[in-house]
Amino acid sequence: MSNPVPAANAAATAKKSQKHGKTLGKRIAENWQLYLLLVIPVVITLIYKYIPMYGVQIAFRDYKPARGFFGSKWVGWEWFERFFTAPNFKRMIVNTIKLSVFSLLWSFPVPIILSLAINQMRFKRYKRVVQTVMYAPHFISIMVVCGMIRIFLSPYGGLINLLIGQQIDFMTVPEAFRTIYIASGIWQDAGWGTIIYLATLSAVDPGLYEAAKIDGASMFQRILNIDVPELIPMIILQLIMAASGIMSVGFEKVFLLQTQLNRVTSDVIAVYVYEQGIVDHAYSYSTAIGLFNTVINIILLIVVNQIAKKAADVSFV
């Protein structure tokens, strides 16, 4: 009597081969609704992400709006050389890197810790209230947040000065700028950052927790041996994405909190690009600086991605 298992496997293989043997036109015809939905994001991506790349060439030209792209003189690497030899080049690079790295070191672990704590809450109603309160600051505009910061740190009736019994204008202290920037960023975005980690933890099998409890595992042991391993791939992906933006410090917040007295630590590349491109109308120069920033970020993305791939077998690209 013949064995039915090989025959079934052969039939499944033949069916799979027949399915993959369909032409692209037939597959599109069968799933035209899905391909129609795909057209929308593809067109949006082309219009807003790829077509603007055409304008990158002005970083290598002495761009004049009246002459257009090709009518402007080709100057090669002139604008890059000007940026690299600028008097405040070193200060901007150092400030940008320090602000990004310190933000990453202090801000990155907070959503993870909060997610692990929230996941241990047993009262669902209280858990939802806590999550809502934590998400709320994310929806406050940067302009309002910076206004609140200035009010709290005001030397005349500001909450912080009232608590310490002093009249210090923290916005004029260069050493305080990074602390103000990072602390306010944690308050505003830490709760929002927990969403992706809580979604990951929701996929954990509840039976693992029950088995761990039966074996006598404490809450800390359950977190360490069940939750943390589940979060590691997502943590690494988030770290890769964060590392790829080290040179891209948010312009709005730095600009709104910057004063002439704290420029020693708040003078970053993003603000310099704004001053050169928008205020001084140096379009080619500001584009060259932005292109330099982008190239560095891409290099960081590739390097960190390769390190993560070799160390933890997790890759983003």
C-alpha positions as CSV (number, residue, x, y, z in Angstrom):
1,M,0.0,0.0,0.0
2,S,1.4,3.4,-1.0
3,N,2.2,6.0,1.6
4,P,-0.2,9.0,1.2
5,V,2.2,11.5,2.9
6,P,4.7,11.9,0.0
7,A,1.8,12.1,-2.5
8,A,0.2,14.9,-0.4
9,N,3.5,16.7,-0.2
10,A,4.0,16.4,-3.9
11,A,0.6,17.8,-4.6
12,A,1.2,20.7,-2.2
13,T,4.5,21.5,-3.9
14,A,2.9,21.3,-7.4
15,K,0.1,23.7,-6.2
16,K,2.6,26.1,-4.8
17,S,4.7,26.1,-8.0
18,Q,1.6,26.6,-10.0
19,K,0.6,29.6,-7.8
20,H,4.0,31.2,-8.1
21,G,4.1,30.5,-11.8
22,K,1.4,33.1,-12.4
23,T,2.4,36.2,-14.3
24,L,2.5,39.6,-12.6
25,G,-0.5,40.7,-14.7
26,K,-2.6,37.8,-13.4
27,R,-1.6,38.4,-9.8
28,I,-2.5,42.1,-10.1
29,A,-5.8,41.2,-11.8
30,E,-6.7,38.8,-8.9
31,N,-5.7,41.3,-6.2
32,W,-6.4,44.6,-7.9
33,Q,-8.0,46.1,-4.8
34,L,-4.8,45.7,-2.8
35,Y,-2.7,47.1,-5.6
36,L,-5.1,50.0,-5.9
37,L,-4.6,50.9,-2.2
38,L,-0.9,50.6,-2.7
39,V,-0.9,53.3,-5.3
40,I,-1.8,56.0,-2.8
41,P,1.2,55.7,-0.5
42,V,3.6,55.1,-3.4
43,V,2.5,58.3,-5.1
44,I,2.7,60.3,-1.9
45,T,6.2,58.9,-1.2
46,L,7.3,59.8,-4.7
47,I,5.9,63.3,-4.5
48,Y,7.1,64.2,-1.1
49,K,10.2,62.1,-0.6
50,Y,11.9,61.4,-4.0
51,I,11.0,64.3,-6.3
52,P,12.4,66.9,-3.8
53,M,15.8,65.1,-4.1
54,Y,16.1,66.8,-7.4
55,G,16.8,70.1,-5.5
56,V,19.9,68.6,-3.7
57,Q,22.0,69.7,-6.6
58,I,21.9,73.3,-5.4
59,A,24.3,72.3,-2.7
60,F,26.9,72.2,-5.5
61,R,25.8,75.3,-7.3
62,D,25.7,79.1,-6.5
63,Y,21.9,78.9,-6.6
64,K,20.0,82.0,-7.7
65,P,16.2,81.6,-7.8
66,A,15.9,83.8,-10.9
67,R,18.3,81.5,-12.9
68,G,16.9,78.2,-11.8
69,F,18.8,75.0,-11.1
70,F,20.7,74.6,-14.3
71,G,21.2,78.4,-14.9
72,S,23.1,78.7,-11.6
73,K,26.8,78.4,-11.6
74,W,28.4,75.0,-10.7
75,V,30.8,75.5,-7.7
76,G,31.4,71.9,-6.7
77,W,32.5,71.5,-3.0
78,E,32.8,75.2,-2.3
79,W,29.9,75.4,0.2
80,F,31.1,72.3,2.0
81,E,34.6,73.8,2.4
82,R,33.0,77.0,3.7
83,F,31.1,75.1,6.3
84,F,34.1,73.0,7.4
85,T,36.2,76.1,7.9
86,A,33.4,78.2,9.6
87,P,34.6,79.6,13.0
88,N,31.7,77.9,14.9
89,F,31.9,74.6,13.0
90,K,33.5,72.7,15.8
91,R,31.2,74.1,18.4
92,M,28.0,73.3,16.4
93,I,29.2,69.7,15.8
94,V,30.1,69.1,19.5
95,N,26.8,70.7,20.7
96,T,24.7,68.7,18.3
97,I,26.4,65.4,19.1
98,K,26.3,66.0,22.9
99,L,22.7,67.0,22.9
100,S,21.7,64.0,20.8
101,V,23.8,61.4,22.7
102,F,22.8,62.7,26.1
103,S,19.2,62.7,25.1
104,L,19.6,59.1,23.9
105,L,21.3,58.0,27.1
106,W,18.7,59.6,29.4
107,S,15.5,59.4,27.4
108,F,15.8,56.0,25.7
109,P,15.5,53.7,28.8
110,V,12.6,55.7,30.3
111,P,9.8,54.4,28.1
112,I,11.1,50.8,28.5
113,I,11.0,51.1,32.3
114,L,7.6,52.7,32.3
115,S,6.2,50.0,29.9
116,L,7.5,47.2,32.2
117,A,5.9,48.9,35.2
118,I,2.6,49.6,33.5
119,N,2.4,46.0,32.3
120,Q,2.5,44.8,35.9
121,M,-0.6,46.7,36.8
122,R,-3.6,44.5,37.5
123,F,-6.4,47.0,37.7
124,K,-7.3,47.8,34.1
125,R,-9.2,51.0,34.8
126,Y,-6.3,52.5,36.8
127,K,-3.9,51.3,34.1
128,R,-5.9,53.1,31.4
129,V,-5.9,56.3,33.5
130,V,-2.2,56.1,34.0
131,Q,-1.6,55.6,30.3
132,T,-3.8,58.5,29.3
133,V,-2.1,60.9,31.7
134,M,1.3,59.8,30.4
135,Y,0.3,60.2,26.7
136,A,-1.2,63.7,27.2
137,P,2.0,65.8,27.2
138,H,2.9,64.4,23.7
139,F,-0.1,66.3,22.2
140,I,1.0,69.7,23.6
141,S,2.7,71.8,20.9
142,I,6.4,72.6,21.2
143,M,5.5,76.3,21.4
144,V,3.3,75.8,24.4
145,V,5.9,73.4,26.1
146,C,8.7,76.0,25.7
147,G,6.4,78.7,27.1
148,M,5.7,76.5,30.1
149,I,9.4,75.9,30.6
150,R,10.1,79.7,30.5
151,I,7.4,80.3,33.1
152,F,8.5,77.5,35.4
153,L,12.1,78.7,35.2
154,S,11.4,82.4,35.4
155,P,13.6,84.2,38.1
156,Y,10.5,86.2,39.1
157,G,7.9,83.9,40.5
158,G,8.9,80.8,38.6
159,L,8.0,77.5,40.3
160,I,11.6,76.1,40.4
161,N,13.0,79.3,41.9
162,L,10.2,79.4,44.5
163,L,11.1,75.8,45.5
164,I,14.8,76.5,45.8
165,G,14.4,80.0,47.2
166,Q,16.6,81.6,44.6
167,Q,16.2,84.0,41.7
168,I,18.2,82.3,39.0
169,D,17.5,82.9,35.3
170,F,18.2,79.3,34.1
171,M,17.6,80.2,30.5
172,T,20.7,82.4,30.5
173,V,22.9,79.6,32.1
174,P,24.7,77.7,29.3
175,E,25.4,74.7,31.6
176,A,21.6,74.3,32.3
177,F,20.4,74.2,28.7
178,R,21.0,70.5,28.0
179,T,19.4,69.5,31.3
180,I,16.3,71.7,30.5
181,Y,16.1,70.3,26.9
182,I,16.5,66.6,27.9
183,A,14.3,66.7,31.0
184,S,11.4,68.5,29.2
185,G,11.8,65.9,26.3
186,I,11.5,63.0,28.7
187,W,8.3,64.6,30.3
188,Q,6.7,65.2,26.9
189,D,7.6,62.0,25.0
190,A,8.3,59.2,27.5
191,G,4.7,58.2,27.8
192,W,4.1,58.2,24.1
193,G,7.2,56.0,23.6
194,T,5.6,53.3,25.8
195,I,3.0,52.5,23.2
196,I,5.2,50.3,21.0
197,Y,6.6,48.4,24.0
198,L,3.2,47.8,25.6
199,A,2.0,46.5,22.2
200,T,4.9,44.1,22.2
201,L,4.3,42.9,25.8
202,S,0.6,42.4,25.0
203,A,1.7,39.5,22.7
204,V,3.3,37.6,25.6
205,D,1.5,34.3,26.4
206,P,-0.3,34.8,29.8
207,G,0.5,31.1,30.5
208,L,4.2,32.1,30.9
209,Y,3.3,34.3,33.8
210,E,1.2,31.7,35.4
211,A,3.9,29.0,35.1
212,A,6.5,31.4,36.5
213,K,4.2,32.2,39.5
214,I,3.7,28.4,40.1
215,D,7.5,28.0,40.1
216,G,7.8,30.7,42.7
217,A,9.2,33.5,40.5
218,S,9.0,36.9,42.0
219,M,7.7,39.9,40.0
220,F,11.2,41.1,39.3
221,Q,12.2,37.6,38.0
222,R,9.2,37.5,35.8
223,I,10.1,40.9,34.3
224,L,13.7,39.9,33.8
225,N,13.1,36.4,32.3
226,I,9.8,37.0,30.4
227,D,9.2,40.6,29.6
228,V,12.8,41.8,28.9
229,P,13.7,39.0,26.4
230,E,10.4,39.8,24.6
231,L,11.3,43.5,24.3
232,I,14.9,43.1,23.2
233,P,14.3,42.9,19.4
234,M,12.0,46.0,19.6
235,I,14.5,47.8,21.8
236,I,17.3,47.2,19.3
237,L,15.2,48.4,16.4
238,Q,14.3,51.5,18.3
239,L,17.9,52.1,19.2
240,I,18.9,51.8,15.5
241,M,16.3,54.3,14.5
242,A,17.4,56.7,17.3
243,A,21.1,56.3,16.4
244,S,20.4,57.2,12.8
245,G,19.1,60.6,13.9
246,I,22.0,61.6,16.1
247,M,22.9,64.6,13.9
248,S,19.3,65.7,13.6
249,V,18.5,67.6,16.8
250,G,14.9,69.0,16.7
251,F,15.1,72.6,15.4
252,E,11.9,74.1,16.9
253,K,12.6,73.4,20.6
254,V,16.3,74.5,20.5
255,F,15.3,77.7,18.6
256,L,12.6,78.6,21.1
257,L,14.7,77.9,24.1
258,Q,17.8,79.6,22.8
259,T,19.1,82.9,24.1
260,Q,22.2,84.9,23.3
261,L,23.6,83.9,26.7
262,N,23.2,80.1,26.3
263,R,24.4,79.9,22.6
264,V,27.6,78.3,23.9
265,T,25.7,75.0,24.4
266,S,22.6,75.6,22.3
267,D,24.2,76.5,19.0
268,V,23.4,73.4,16.9
269,I,23.5,72.6,13.2
270,A,19.7,72.7,12.8
271,V,19.5,76.3,14.0
272,Y,22.4,77.3,11.9
273,V,20.7,75.9,8.8
274,Y,17.6,78.0,9.6
275,E,19.7,81.2,10.0
276,Q,21.6,80.7,6.8
277,G,18.8,79.4,4.6
278,I,15.7,81.4,5.8
279,V,17.2,84.5,7.5
280,D,20.2,85.1,5.2
281,H,18.8,83.5,2.1
282,A,22.0,81.4,1.5
283,Y,20.1,78.5,-0.1
284,S,23.0,76.7,-1.5
285,Y,25.0,76.9,1.7
286,S,22.2,75.7,3.9
287,T,21.4,72.9,1.5
288,A,25.1,71.7,1.6
289,I,24.9,71.7,5.4
290,G,21.7,69.7,5.4
291,L,23.2,67.2,2.9
292,F,26.2,66.8,5.1
293,N,23.9,66.1,8.0
294,T,21.9,63.5,6.0
295,V,25.0,61.6,4.9
296,I,26.3,61.3,8.4
297,N,22.9,60.0,9.6
298,I,22.8,57.4,6.8
299,I,26.4,56.3,7.7
300,L,25.4,56.0,11.4
301,L,22.3,54.0,10.5
302,I,24.3,51.5,8.4
303,V,27.0,51.1,11.1
304,V,24.6,50.7,14.0
305,N,22.4,48.3,12.0
306,Q,25.4,46.1,11.2
307,I,26.6,46.1,14.8
308,A,23.1,45.1,16.0
309,K,22.8,42.4,13.3
310,K,26.1,40.8,14.4
311,A,25.5,41.2,18.1
312,A,21.8,40.3,18.4
313,D,20.8,39.0,15.0
314,V,18.3,41.9,14.7
315,S,18.4,44.1,11.6
316,F,16.3,47.2,10.5
317,V,17.5,47.4,6.9
